């Protein structure tokens, strides 16, 4: 899904216009007017922060994509980049820059899924379903065209409010500087 800067600007302008329209309404009391003005100011501020963050991330994506296209990344370089991005919980950036379009993703408790959009759906689910308190990843173990990373997460399921610790390894296969397969193996509970 493409980030729409114009839409964000239009949204911020609409909030500001609503605040202005509310201020012109004669029956609106001063408290409501002040709250509307504060909301418009916050929206404009958040809009600017989002745009700056988006621009920085797009620059990183462009650099990584250009580098990948110009010179092949080794399996070790891909592995280190995955670890760096995952530690920042930059799941989408990792997907967009390091994964093959035809990625095969395997979870222990779900059917295999194929393609970036399927993996994006899994990321969407994770982000929407889990509150992440901490997320740690080991340094990668690398050999030939594969690498393994151990993950430890402390999360709360947003729906059930149940907090739990997750421990698993991700086993990745790299071809032509892109991850073509990922498989997650959970630690079995005692």
C-alpha positions as CSV (number, residue, x, y, z in Angstrom):
1,X,0.0,0.0,0.0
2,X,1.5,3.3,-1.1
3,X,1.6,6.2,1.4
4,X,-0.3,9.1,0.1
5,X,1.3,12.4,1.1
6,X,-1.4,14.5,-0.6
7,X,-4.1,12.7,1.3
8,X,-2.3,13.4,4.6
9,X,-2.1,17.1,3.7
10,X,-5.7,17.3,2.6
11,X,-6.7,15.6,5.9
12,X,-4.7,18.2,8.0
13,X,-6.2,21.1,6.0
14,X,-9.7,19.6,6.4
15,X,-9.3,19.5,10.2
16,X,-8.1,23.1,10.2
17,X,-11.0,24.1,8.0
18,X,-13.4,22.4,10.4
19,X,-11.9,24.3,13.3
20,X,-12.3,27.6,11.4
21,X,-15.9,26.8,10.5
22,X,-16.6,25.9,14.1
23,X,-15.2,29.2,15.2
24,X,-17.6,31.1,13.0
25,X,-20.6,29.3,14.5
26,X,-22.1,31.8,16.9
27,X,-23.6,29.2,19.3
28,X,-20.3,27.4,19.9
29,X,-18.9,28.1,23.4
30,X,-15.3,29.1,24.0
31,X,-14.2,25.7,25.5
32,X,-15.4,23.8,22.4
33,X,-13.7,26.3,20.1
34,X,-10.4,26.1,22.0
35,X,-10.6,22.2,21.9
36,X,-11.2,22.3,18.1
37,X,-8.3,24.7,17.6
38,X,-6.0,22.5,19.7
39,X,-7.1,19.4,17.7
40,X,-6.4,21.2,14.4
41,X,-2.9,22.3,15.7
42,X,-2.1,18.7,16.8
43,X,-3.3,17.3,13.5
44,X,-1.1,19.7,11.6
45,X,1.9,18.9,13.8
46,X,1.4,15.2,13.5
47,X,1.0,15.6,9.8
48,X,4.4,17.3,9.5
49,X,6.1,14.7,11.8
50,X,4.6,11.9,9.7
51,X,5.8,13.5,6.5
52,X,9.3,13.9,7.9
53,X,9.4,10.3,9.1
54,X,8.0,9.1,5.8
55,X,10.6,11.0,3.9
56,X,13.5,9.6,6.0
57,X,12.2,6.1,5.6
58,X,11.7,6.5,1.8
59,X,15.3,7.7,1.5
60,X,16.5,4.6,3.4
61,X,14.4,2.3,1.2
62,X,15.7,4.0,-1.9
63,X,19.3,3.6,-0.8
64,X,18.8,-0.1,0.1
65,X,16.9,-0.8,-3.1
66,X,19.5,1.0,-5.2
67,X,22.3,-0.8,-3.5
68,X,20.6,-4.1,-4.0
69,X,20.1,-3.5,-7.6
70,X,23.6,-2.2,-8.3
71,X,25.6,-4.7,-6.2
72,X,24.6,-8.0,-4.8
73,X,24.3,-8.2,-1.1
74,X,25.8,-11.3,0.5
75,X,23.7,-13.6,2.7
76,X,25.5,-12.2,5.7
77,X,24.7,-8.6,4.7
78,X,21.0,-9.5,4.2
79,X,21.0,-11.2,7.6
80,X,22.6,-8.3,9.4
81,X,20.1,-5.9,7.7
82,X,17.2,-8.1,8.8
83,X,18.4,-8.0,12.4
84,X,18.9,-4.3,12.3
85,X,15.4,-3.6,10.9
86,X,13.6,-6.1,13.1
87,X,15.2,-4.7,16.3
88,X,13.7,-1.4,15.3
89,X,10.4,-3.2,14.6
90,X,10.6,-1.9,11.0
91,X,8.8,-4.9,9.7
92,X,7.4,-3.2,6.5
93,X,10.8,-1.7,5.6
94,X,12.4,-5.1,5.9
95,X,9.7,-6.6,3.7
96,X,9.9,-3.8,1.0
97,X,13.7,-3.8,0.8
98,X,14.9,-7.4,1.5
99,X,12.2,-9.8,0.4
100,X,11.7,-11.4,-3.0
101,X,8.3,-10.7,-4.6
102,X,7.6,-14.4,-4.6
103,X,8.6,-15.0,-0.9
104,X,7.4,-18.2,0.7
105,X,6.5,-17.7,4.4
106,X,5.9,-20.6,6.7
107,X,4.5,-20.4,10.2
108,X,4.3,-23.4,12.6
109,X,0.6,-22.8,13.3
110,X,-0.7,-21.5,9.9
111,X,-0.7,-22.5,6.3
112,X,2.2,-21.5,4.0
113,X,1.8,-18.1,2.3
114,X,3.4,-16.9,-0.8
115,X,4.2,-13.4,-2.0
116,X,4.9,-10.0,-0.5
117,X,1.2,-9.1,0.0
118,X,0.6,-12.3,2.0
119,X,3.6,-11.4,4.2
120,X,2.3,-7.8,4.5
121,X,-1.0,-9.3,5.7
122,X,0.8,-11.2,8.4
123,X,2.6,-8.0,9.5
124,X,-0.7,-6.1,9.5
125,X,-2.2,-8.8,11.7
126,X,0.8,-8.7,14.1
127,X,0.8,-4.9,14.4
128,X,-2.9,-4.8,15.0
129,X,-3.2,-7.8,17.3
130,X,-0.2,-7.4,19.5
131,X,1.1,-4.8,21.9
132,X,4.9,-5.3,21.9
133,X,6.6,-4.6,25.2
134,X,10.0,-5.8,24.1
135,X,11.4,-7.5,21.0
136,X,14.9,-8.9,20.9
137,X,16.8,-10.7,18.2
138,X,20.1,-12.5,18.3
139,X,22.9,-11.9,15.9
140,X,22.4,-14.0,12.8
141,X,23.9,-17.5,12.3
142,X,24.9,-17.6,8.6
143,X,26.0,-20.4,6.3
144,X,25.9,-20.5,2.5
145,X,22.5,-19.1,1.3
146,X,20.8,-19.4,4.7
147,X,20.7,-17.7,8.0
148,X,18.9,-18.2,11.4
149,X,17.9,-15.5,13.9
150,X,16.5,-16.2,17.4
151,X,13.6,-13.9,18.5
152,X,12.3,-13.2,22.0
153,X,9.2,-11.1,22.4
154,X,7.1,-10.0,25.3
155,X,3.7,-9.1,24.0
156,X,0.1,-8.6,25.1
157,X,-2.7,-9.8,22.8
158,X,-4.8,-6.7,22.4
159,X,-8.1,-8.6,22.2
160,X,-7.7,-11.0,25.1
161,X,-5.4,-8.7,27.1
162,X,-3.3,-11.8,27.8
163,X,0.5,-11.1,28.2
164,X,2.9,-13.7,27.1
165,X,6.5,-14.4,26.0
166,X,7.3,-15.8,22.6
167,X,10.5,-17.5,21.6
168,X,11.2,-18.7,18.1
169,X,13.8,-18.9,15.4
170,X,13.5,-17.6,11.9
171,X,15.2,-19.7,9.2
172,X,15.8,-17.7,6.1
173,X,16.9,-18.6,2.6
174,X,18.5,-15.9,0.3
175,X,18.8,-15.9,-3.5
176,X,20.0,-13.0,-5.6
177,X,20.3,-10.8,-2.5
178,X,16.6,-11.3,-1.6
179,X,14.9,-13.5,1.0
180,X,13.0,-16.1,-0.9
181,X,11.9,-18.2,2.1
182,X,11.3,-17.7,5.8
183,X,10.2,-20.3,8.3
184,X,9.4,-19.7,11.9
185,X,9.9,-22.4,14.5
186,X,8.6,-21.8,18.0
187,X,10.1,-23.0,21.2
188,X,7.8,-25.6,22.7
189,X,6.3,-24.7,26.1
190,X,7.2,-26.8,29.1
